[in-house]
Amino acid sequence: MRNVIETSYLCRGLAAAWRWICVQWNESRIRTALTTERKGRAVSQGSVFTKVWEALHRLIVRIFAALKFNKALEGSVFRRTFFWFVLAAAFAPILPTMAVIALAAVAIISVFLCFGCEQDRKLYYSPVNKFIYLYALAYFVATIFSAVGRESLYGGALMVVFALFAVIAMNAVKDKNQLEKGVRIMVWGGFVVAAYGCYQYVFGASGASAWIDSEMFSEINTRVYSTLQNPNVLSEYLLLIIPFAAACFINAKNPYSRCIYLIITAVMLVCMIMTYSRGGWLGLIFAAAIFLVMLDRRFIILGIVALIAMYFVLPDHIIERFTSIGNLGDGSTSYRVSIWMGSIAMLKDYWLCGIGPGTAAFNQVYPFYSYNTASAQHSHNLFLQLTCEGGICVIVIFAIILFVYFKTTCTAFSRESTLRGKVWHIASISSVAGFLVQGMTDHAFYNYRVMLFFWIIIAVGMMFSMGFSKKEAGL
């Protein structure tokens, strides 16, 4: 019977078609751009966009020289790109949104001024850059064709600018020493946020009653939110920074620094527990598993033992909270399921271009598709929300960004020969991976400051992976 099937015309036809697809894929420019770093760089250098940028750069330099800006700005603090980038990155979770926008704007202006004053300065190449440009363009188009018009301008503009800030960040850092210093500063910013969250747990914090199902979790009185106004948002931020805190601990150069970063990491982990965010806990377990397994495969056994031990060590209310994941009797879970069903129904009519960025668009369109009359500001799922706002184009481009990011960082990890370098790559991979797991249960870009920090982490991961050879330019 098997021989009959294998020799049939249908089987032969399918095999031939599959071989043809494989050949076309292996020879395609898409495969070359995504899987071959040097060819991808060469394609970028020879692209029309790069040539346009080089011509524009020469024009900007001439204008600056004619107006004597290059001499007037010599030694100016506004040309210290790394300083402004670090300020925006470290204070993103601490300061109000408008203050963070101001810092990000100054960082963007600083990079622009440096390009205007330095003729030999090259735009940093990264395989993910061109897809970030496409992502920003797709969101720009979605903003223009929003269902609510002007009301989407603010949210759409921030989505575009903060995504492009990843490219700004890559061009703000000069070398690996600056990059590592910047990561350590961001970790200290995360420590401030986590320490304040622990303070709230000890001394009390006022929070919305909707954050806790009091009937199921009567023992949980406080869910900390620190400077981010929401415990789920706080957990999203912590997922991005905890792996880098752990990396700073492992890469510390002396016992004193190692002890300090161990305390910082522990405070962040305690704060994560105090958020009582089940999605955050899932993301943390996933990120920790990736971090430890990539660091040493023997941690697999230790991890299994630790998970079993946690059942006997952790308080009952934490175990009950975690095991309630998927329980539709929990108001939070049933609420999310209702919103997901309503959002999917809405996408049947808006799958191509979406409804536009921001809560205003969602609030205007979603009620017509609401399931069980569940009202919401967003779809409580990052990937579903991106599709709702920008349609199929946005989610596809975002998926490509993630694919290129993980491919680049994993390739760099496999080629790295030093433990120090491997640890930075591991942190870059596990940070984004844990964040995306949390994004399955919440709209992780709802808080603009967390969204900005996500794109900063994307830039950090690419810089650790690609190095700082700027002799070759590329978009």
GUKE-905668 format. One record per residue (C-alpha): residue number from 1; residue in three letters; x, y, z. Coordinates in steps of 0.05 Angstrom, whole numbers, padded with zeros to 5 digits, m for minus. Layout:
- NUM, ALA, X, Y, Z
...
This chain:
- 1, MET, 00000, 00000, 00000
- 2, ARG, 00056, 00047, 00019
- 3, ASN, 00092, 00034, m00047
- 4, VAL, 00028, 00047, m00086
- 5, ILE, 00020, 00115, m00052
- 6, GLU, 00093, 00135, m00062
- 7, THR, 00092, 00118, m00136
- 8, SER, 00024, 00152, m00149
- 9, TYR, 00020, 00213, m00193
- 10, LEU, m00010, 00253, m00135
- 11, CYS, 00049, 00238, m00089
- 12, ARG, 00100, 00252, m00144
- 13, GLY, 00065, 00317, m00161
- 14, LEU, 00064, 00341, m00089
- 15, ALA, 00137, 00322, m00080
- 16, ALA, 00157, 00359, m00143
- 17, ALA, 00117, 00420, m00122
- 18, TRP, 00150, 00420, m00054
- 19, ARG, 00219, 00415, m00084
- 20, TRP, 00203, 00474, m00130
- 21, ILE, 00179, 00515, m00071
- 22, CYS, 00243, 00499, m00032
- 23, VAL, 00286, 00520, m00091
- 24, GLN, 00248, 00584, m00101
- 25, TRP, 00253, 00601, m00027
- 26, ASN, 00327, 00586, m00023
- 27, GLU, 00340, 00631, m00083
- 28, SER, 00292, 00686, m00064
- 29, ARG, 00314, 00756, m00042
- 30, ILE, 00267, 00751, 00018
- 31, ARG, 00304, 00690, 00044
- 32, THR, 00371, 00724, 00029
- 33, ALA, 00351, 00787, 00066
- 34, LEU, 00324, 00750, 00127
- 35, THR, 00376, 00695, 00135
- 36, THR, 00442, 00723, 00108
- 37, GLU, 00471, 00781, 00146
- 38, ARG, 00524, 00805, 00098
- 39, LYS, 00481, 00797, 00036
- 40, GLY, 00425, 00833, 00073
- 41, ARG, 00474, 00889, 00089
- 42, ALA, 00496, 00893, 00017
- 43, VAL, 00424, 00896, m00008
- 44, SER, 00410, 00952, 00042
- 45, GLN, 00471, 00991, 00020
- 46, GLY, 00451, 00987, m00053
- 47, SER, 00378, 01004, m00041
- 48, VAL, 00344, 01066, m00066
- 49, PHE, 00327, 01086, 00005
- 50, THR, 00400, 01085, 00027
- 51, LYS, 00420, 01128, m00033
- 52, VAL, 00365, 01177, m00018
- 53, TRP, 00387, 01180, 00055
- 54, GLU, 00460, 01192, 00035
- 55, ALA, 00439, 01249, m00011
- 56, LEU, 00395, 01279, 00044
- 57, HIS, 00452, 01272, 00094
- 58, ARG, 00500, 01310, 00048
- 59, LEU, 00448, 01365, 00040
- 60, ILE, 00438, 01371, 00116
- 61, VAL, 00513, 01375, 00127
- 62, ARG, 00519, 01431, 00075
- 63, ILE, 00463, 01470, 00107
- 64, PHE, 00494, 01462, 00176
- 65, ALA, 00562, 01485, 00149
- 66, ALA, 00532, 01544, 00113
- 67, LEU, 00495, 01567, 00176
- 68, LYS, 00557, 01553, 00219
- 69, PHE, 00515, 01505, 00262
- 70, ASN, 00572, 01455, 00265
- 71, LYS, 00618, 01505, 00299
- 72, ALA, 00563, 01534, 00344
- 73, LEU, 00544, 01464, 00368
- 74, GLU, 00616, 01441, 00379
- 75, GLY, 00620, 01412, 00450
- 76, SER, 00546, 01425, 00461
- 77, VAL, 00508, 01380, 00509
- 78, PHE, 00455, 01371, 00455
- 79, ARG, 00506, 01331, 00414
- 80, ARG, 00514, 01280, 00470
- 81, THR, 00468, 01229, 00440
- 82, PHE, 00483, 01174, 00491
- 83, PHE, 00466, 01220, 00549
- 84, TRP, 00397, 01237, 00522
- 85, PHE, 00382, 01166, 00501
- 86, VAL, 00398, 01140, 00571
- 87, LEU, 00356, 01193, 00603
- 88, ALA, 00296, 01173, 00561
- 89, ALA, 00308, 01099, 00572
- 90, ALA, 00321, 01101, 00648
- 91, PHE, 00265, 01150, 00664
- 92, ALA, 00212, 01120, 00616
- 93, PRO, 00178, 01080, 00672
- 94, ILE, 00187, 01135, 00725
- 95, LEU, 00167, 01202, 00695
- 96, PRO, 00098, 01221, 00667
- 97, THR, 00085, 01206, 00594
- 98, MET, 00092, 01278, 00570
- 99, ALA, 00160, 01285, 00605
- 100, VAL, 00184, 01220, 00572
- 101, ILE, 00160, 01245, 00505
- 102, ALA, 00201, 01308, 00516
- 103, LEU, 00264, 01268, 00533
- 104, ALA, 00253, 01224, 00472
- 105, ALA, 00245, 01286, 00428
- 106, VAL, 00310, 01315, 00454
- 107, ALA, 00345, 01249, 00440
- 108, ILE, 00318, 01249, 00369
- 109, ILE, 00341, 01322, 00358
- 110, SER, 00409, 01305, 00387
- 111, VAL, 00420, 01248, 00337
- 112, PHE, 00397, 01294, 00281
- 113, LEU, 00446, 01349, 00302
- 114, CYS, 00503, 01299, 00303
- 115, PHE, 00487, 01276, 00232
- 116, GLY, 00484, 01349, 00211
- 117, CYS, 00552, 01365, 00241
- 118, GLU, 00589, 01301, 00222
- 119, GLN, 00597, 01287, 00148
- 120, ASP, 00629, 01219, 00159
- 121, ARG, 00576, 01194, 00208
- 122, LYS, 00541, 01131, 00181
- 123, LEU, 00471, 01108, 00196
- 124, TYR, 00474, 01045, 00239
- 125, TYR, 00456, 00982, 00201
- 126, SER, 00411, 00930, 00230
- 127, PRO, 00371, 00876, 00194
- 128, VAL, 00308, 00898, 00231
- 129, ASN, 00311, 00971, 00212
- 130, LYS, 00276, 00967, 00146
- 131, PHE, 00218, 00929, 00177
- 132, ILE, 00212, 00981, 00232
- 133, TYR, 00205, 01034, 00178
- 134, LEU, 00151, 00993, 00145
- 135, TYR, 00116, 00983, 00212
- 136, ALA, 00117, 01058, 00225
- 137, LEU, 00091, 01072, 00155
- 138, ALA, 00034, 01021, 00164
- 139, TYR, 00014, 01055, 00229
- 140, PHE, 00018, 01123, 00196
- 141, VAL, m00030, 01099, 00142
- 142, ALA, m00076, 01068, 00194
- 143, THR, m00078, 01135, 00231
- 144, ILE, m00097, 01173, 00168
- 145, PHE, m00154, 01125, 00153
- 146, SER, m00177, 01118, 00225
- 147, ALA, m00251, 01108, 00239
- 148, VAL, m00249, 01168, 00287
- 149, GLY, m00204, 01215, 00247
- 150, ARG, m00167, 01266, 00289
- 151, GLU, m00178, 01228, 00354
- 152, SER, m00127, 01176, 00332
- 153, LEU, m00072, 01227, 00317
- 154, TYR, m00041, 01226, 00387
- 155, GLY, m00039, 01151, 00394
- 156, GLY, m00018, 01140, 00323
- 157, ALA, 00037, 01192, 00326
- 158, LEU, 00066, 01160, 00389
- 159, MET, 00063, 01090, 00358
- 160, VAL, 00103, 01115, 00298
- 161, VAL, 00154, 01158, 00336
- 162, PHE, 00167, 01107, 00391
- 163, ALA, 00177, 01051, 00341
- 164, LEU, 00226, 01094, 00302
- 165, PHE, 00261, 01110, 00368
- 166, ALA, 00292, 01041, 00363
- 167, VAL, 00332, 01066, 00303
- 168, ILE, 00349, 01130, 00341
- 169, ALA, 00375, 01089, 00399
- 170, MET, 00420, 01048, 00354
- 171, ASN, 00451, 01113, 00328
- 172, ALA, 00457, 01144, 00397
- 173, VAL, 00506, 01092, 00425
- 174, LYS, 00578, 01093, 00400
- 175, ASP, 00608, 01029, 00426
- 176, LYS, 00597, 00967, 00469
- 177, ASN, 00623, 01001, 00532
- 178, GLN, 00569, 01055, 00525
- 179, LEU, 00517, 01002, 00512
- 180, GLU, 00534, 00962, 00574
- 181, LYS, 00536, 01025, 00615
- 182, GLY, 00467, 01044, 00588
- 183, VAL, 00439, 00976, 00606
- 184, ARG, 00465, 00983, 00677
- 185, ILE, 00433, 01052, 00684
- 186, MET, 00367, 01024, 00658
- 187, VAL, 00372, 00968, 00709
- 188, TRP, 00381, 01019, 00765
- 189, GLY, 00318, 01054, 00739
- 190, GLY, 00282, 00988, 00743
- 191, PHE, 00306, 00980, 00815
- 192, VAL, 00275, 01047, 00833
- 193, VAL, 00208, 01025, 00803
- 194, ALA, 00210, 00957, 00837
- 195, ALA, 00231, 00985, 00904
- 196, TYR, 00173, 01034, 00902
- 197, GLY, 00126, 00977, 00886
- 198, CYS, 00151, 00939, 00948
- 199, TYR, 00140, 01002, 00989
- 200, GLN, 00068, 01004, 00965
- 201, TYR, 00057, 00932, 00986
- 202, VAL, 00084, 00945, 01057
- 203, PHE, 00052, 01012, 01070
- 204, GLY, m00010, 01005, 01027
- 205, ALA, m00031, 01029, 00959
- 206, SER, m00098, 01052, 00933
- 207, GLY, m00119, 01012, 00872
- 208, ALA, m00180, 00997, 00831
- 209, SER, m00224, 00942, 00858
- 210, ALA, m00231, 00915, 00787
- 211, TRP, m00160, 00890, 00792
- 212, ILE, m00181, 00835, 00841
- 213, ASP, m00238, 00785, 00841
- 214, SER, m00253, 00792, 00915
- 215, GLU, m00298, 00731, 00914
- 216, MET, m00244, 00684, 00889
- 217, PHE, m00182, 00718, 00920
- 218, SER, m00205, 00747, 00987
- 219, GLU, m00135, 00742, 01016
- 220, ILE, m00106, 00790, 00963
- 221, ASN, m00115, 00861, 00988
- 222, THR, m00061, 00898, 00949
- 223, ARG, m00034, 00892, 00879
- 224, VAL, 00024, 00940, 00870
- 225, TYR, 00031, 00984, 00808
- 226, SER, 00090, 01030, 00828
- 227, THR, 00098, 01088, 00779
- 228, LEU, 00058, 01055, 00723
- 229, GLN, m00014, 01060, 00751
- 230, ASN, m00032, 00988, 00736
- 231, PRO, m00004, 00922, 00763
- 232, ASN, m00007, 00888, 00695
- 233, VAL, 00031, 00945, 00662
- 234, LEU, 00083, 00942, 00718
- 235, SER, 00092, 00868, 00705
- 236, GLU, 00102, 00881, 00631
- 237, TYR, 00158, 00930, 00646
- 238, LEU, 00190, 00884, 00696
- 239, LEU, 00191, 00828, 00645
- 240, LEU, 00233, 00871, 00599
- 241, ILE, 00284, 00893, 00652
- 242, ILE, 00291, 00832, 00698
- 243, PRO, 00333, 00790, 00649
- 244, PHE, 00382, 00848, 00641
- 245, ALA, 00387, 00855, 00717
- 246, ALA, 00404, 00781, 00720
- 247, ALA, 00455, 00791, 00664
- 248, CYS, 00487, 00849, 00703
- 249, PHE, 00492, 00802, 00763
- 250, ILE, 00527, 00747, 00722
- 251, ASN, 00573, 00796, 00685
- 252, ALA, 00592, 00836, 00747
- 253, LYS, 00668, 00845, 00751
- 254, ASN, 00675, 00840, 00827
- 255, PRO, 00639, 00808, 00886
- 256, TYR, 00613, 00875, 00911
- 257, SER, 00579, 00892, 00845
- 258, ARG, 00553, 00821, 00840
- 259, CYS, 00521, 00827, 00909
- 260, ILE, 00489, 00894, 00890
- 261, TYR, 00458, 00866, 00826
- 262, LEU, 00435, 00804, 00862
- 263, ILE, 00396, 00848, 00910
- 264, ILE, 00368, 00889, 00852
- 265, THR, 00345, 00826, 00816
- 266, ALA, 00314, 00798, 00879
- 267, VAL, 00275, 00863, 00892
- 268, MET, 00249, 00862, 00820
- 269, LEU, 00227, 00789, 00828
- 270, VAL, 00191, 00804, 00894
- 271, CYS, 00156, 00864, 00862
- 272, MET, 00135, 00819, 00804
- 273, ILE, 00102, 00771, 00853
- 274, MET, 00067, 00829, 00888
- 275, THR, 00034, 00851, 00823
- 276, TYR, m00007, 00786, 00825
- 277, SER, m00007, 00790, 00749
- 278, ARG, m00018, 00719, 00724
- 279, GLY, 00003, 00738, 00654
- 280, GLY, 00065, 00769, 00683
- 281, TRP, 00081, 00706, 00723
- 282, LEU, 00072, 00664, 00660
- 283, GLY, 00119, 00711, 00622
- 284, LEU, 00170, 00708, 00679
- 285, ILE, 00170, 00632, 00680
- 286, PHE, 00178, 00630, 00605
- 287, ALA, 00234, 00682, 00606
- 288, ALA, 00269, 00648, 00663
- 289, ALA, 00266, 00581, 00628
- 290, ILE, 00297, 00609, 00565
- 291, PHE, 00350, 00647, 00605
- 292, LEU, 00372, 00588, 00647
- 293, VAL, 00369, 00535, 00592
- 294, MET, 00410, 00578, 00544
- 295, LEU, 00459, 00593, 00600
- 296, ASP, 00468, 00519, 00618
- 297, ARG, 00425, 00460, 00596
- 298, ARG, 00434, 00428, 00664
- 299, PHE, 00386, 00480, 00691
- 300, ILE, 00329, 00440, 00659
- 301, ILE, 00331, 00390, 00716
- 302, LEU, 00340, 00445, 00768
- 303, GLY, 00281, 00483, 00739
- 304, ILE, 00235, 00423, 00743
- 305, VAL, 00255, 00412, 00815
- 306, ALA, 00244, 00486, 00831
- 307, LEU, 00174, 00485, 00800
- 308, ILE, 00155, 00426, 00843
- 309, ALA, 00185, 00458, 00905
- 310, MET, 00147, 00523, 00893
- 311, TYR, 00082, 00485, 00904
- 312, PHE, 00103, 00470, 00976
- 313, VAL, 00138, 00536, 00991
- 314, LEU, 00093, 00591, 00962
- 315, PRO, 00033, 00617, 01002
- 316, ASP, m00034, 00586, 00985
- 317, HIS, m00064, 00650, 00957
- 318, ILE, m00007, 00656, 00906
- 319, ILE, m00017, 00584, 00884
- 320, GLU, m00092, 00594, 00879
- 321, ARG, m00081, 00657, 00839
- 322, PHE, m00034, 00622, 00790
- 323, THR, m00076, 00558, 00782
- 324, SER, m00137, 00600, 00767
- 325, ILE, m00109, 00615, 00698
- 326, GLY, m00162, 00594, 00648
- 327, ASN, m00217, 00589, 00700
- 328, LEU, m00277, 00624, 00670
- 329, GLY, m00306, 00630, 00740
- 330, ASP, m00255, 00685, 00751
- 331, GLY, m00285, 00752, 00730
- 332, SER, m00220, 00775, 00699
- 333, THR, m00213, 00713, 00655
- 334, SER, m00285, 00712, 00632
- 335, TYR, m00281, 00787, 00617
- 336, ARG, m00220, 00777, 00573
- 337, VAL, m00252, 00719, 00535
- 338, SER, m00313, 00761, 00521
- 339, ILE, m00270, 00818, 00494
- 340, TRP, m00229, 00771, 00450
- 341, MET, m00293, 00743, 00420
- 342, GLY, m00320, 00813, 00406
- 343, SER, m00254, 00836, 00377
- 344, ILE, m00249, 00776, 00330
- 345, ALA, m00320, 00790, 00307
- 346, MET, m00300, 00863, 00294
- 347, LEU, m00240, 00841, 00253
- 348, LYS, m00286, 00804, 00204
- 349, ASP, m00304, 00873, 00178
- 350, TYR, m00239, 00911, 00192
- 351, TRP, m00185, 00859, 00180
- 352, LEU, m00152, 00896, 00121
- 353, CYS, m00138, 00966, 00148
- 354, GLY, m00162, 00963, 00220
- 355, ILE, m00202, 01015, 00257
- 356, GLY, m00144, 01062, 00274
- 357, PRO, m00098, 01071, 00334
- 358, GLY, m00120, 01091, 00404
- 359, THR, m00176, 01078, 00452
- 360, ALA, m00222, 01128, 00418
- 361, ALA, m00227, 01085, 00356
- 362, PHE, m00236, 01022, 00396
- 363, ASN, m00290, 01053, 00440
- 364, GLN, m00329, 01077, 00379
- 365, VAL, m00328, 01013, 00338
- 366, TYR, m00322, 00956, 00388
- 367, PRO, m00390, 00966, 00423
- 368, PHE, m00426, 00945, 00360
- 369, TYR, m00391, 00877, 00364
- 370, SER, m00388, 00871, 00440
- 371, TYR, m00400, 00801, 00467
- 372, ASN, m00441, 00796, 00530
- 373, THR, m00442, 00872, 00532
- 374, ALA, m00369, 00872, 00557
- 375, SER, m00342, 00943, 00552
- 376, ALA, m00267, 00954, 00543
- 377, GLN, m00213, 01004, 00525
- 378, HIS, m00175, 00953, 00484
- 379, SER, m00175, 00879, 00465
- 380, HIS, m00130, 00855, 00523
- 381, ASN, m00084, 00820, 00474
- 382, LEU, m00024, 00853, 00442
- 383, PHE, m00027, 00816, 00375
- 384, LEU, m00103, 00822, 00370
- 385, GLN, m00099, 00896, 00386
- 386, LEU, m00046, 00911, 00334
- 387, THR, m00090, 00876, 00283
- 388, CYS, m00151, 00916, 00305
- 389, GLU, m00113, 00982, 00300
- 390, GLY, m00074, 00972, 00236
- 391, GLY, m00102, 00912, 00201
- 392, ILE, m00067, 00852, 00172
- 393, CYS, m00007, 00894, 00147
- 394, VAL, 00013, 00917, 00216
- 395, ILE, 00010, 00849, 00249
- 396, VAL, 00048, 00816, 00192
- 397, ILE, 00103, 00868, 00194
- 398, PHE, 00106, 00863, 00270
- 399, ALA, 00114, 00787, 00264
- 400, ILE, 00171, 00796, 00214
- 401, ILE, 00205, 00845, 00262
- 402, LEU, 00202, 00792, 00317
- 403, PHE, 00226, 00738, 00270
- 404, VAL, 00286, 00778, 00247
- 405, TYR, 00301, 00800, 00318
- 406, PHE, 00302, 00730, 00347
- 407, LYS, 00340, 00702, 00287
- 408, THR, 00394, 00756, 00293
- 409, THR, 00402, 00750, 00368
- 410, CYS, 00402, 00673, 00367
- 411, THR, 00453, 00673, 00310
- 412, ALA, 00497, 00722, 00350
- 413, PHE, 00490, 00677, 00411
- 414, SER, 00512, 00615, 00373
- 415, ARG, 00573, 00652, 00346
- 416, GLU, 00593, 00685, 00412
- 417, SER, 00655, 00655, 00444
- 418, THR, 00655, 00691, 00512
- 419, LEU, 00608, 00679, 00570
- 420, ARG, 00599, 00754, 00579
- 421, GLY, 00575, 00763, 00508
- 422, LYS, 00530, 00702, 00511
- 423, VAL, 00496, 00728, 00574
- 424, TRP, 00478, 00794, 00540
- 425, HIS, 00448, 00756, 00481
- 426, ILE, 00409, 00711, 00529
- 427, ALA, 00380, 00772, 00565
- 428, SER, 00360, 00803, 00499
- 429, ILE, 00323, 00740, 00477
- 430, SER, 00289, 00722, 00543
- 431, SER, 00267, 00794, 00556
- 432, VAL, 00227, 00801, 00492
- 433, ALA, 00202, 00729, 00495
- 434, GLY, 00173, 00737, 00565
- 435, PHE, 00142, 00804, 00545
- 436, LEU, 00107, 00772, 00486
- 437, VAL, 00078, 00716, 00530
- 438, GLN, 00049, 00770, 00575
- 439, GLY, 00023, 00804, 00512
- 440, MET, m00022, 00744, 00499
- 441, THR, m00063, 00764, 00560
- 442, ASP, m00061, 00840, 00556
- 443, HIS, m00050, 00898, 00508
- 444, ALA, 00023, 00908, 00527
- 445, PHE, 00028, 00973, 00486
- 446, TYR, m00030, 01006, 00521
- 447, ASN, 00019, 01044, 00565
- 448, TYR, 00061, 01086, 00518
- 449, ARG, 00121, 01087, 00565
- 450, VAL, 00124, 01011, 00566
- 451, MET, 00117, 01011, 00490
- 452, LEU, 00176, 01059, 00484
- 453, PHE, 00217, 01015, 00530
- 454, PHE, 00200, 00953, 00488
- 455, TRP, 00229, 00986, 00426
- 456, ILE, 00290, 01008, 00466
- 457, ILE, 00301, 00935, 00485
- 458, ILE, 00295, 00915, 00412
- 459, ALA, 00350, 00965, 00396
- 460, VAL, 00393, 00941, 00454
- 461, GLY, 00387, 00868, 00431
- 462, MET, 00405, 00886, 00359
- 463, MET, 00465, 00927, 00381
- 464, PHE, 00492, 00870, 00424
- 465, SER, 00482, 00823, 00364
- 466, MET, 00509, 00867, 00308
- 467, GLY, 00566, 00903, 00343
- 468, PHE, 00588, 00973, 00325
- 469, SER, 00623, 00970, 00259
- 470, LYS, 00595, 01032, 00225
- 471, LYS, 00641, 01032, 00164
- 472, GLU, 00583, 01007, 00123
- 473, ALA, 00518, 01046, 00123
- 474, GLY, 00449, 01018, 00113
- 475, LEU, 00377, 01031, 00128
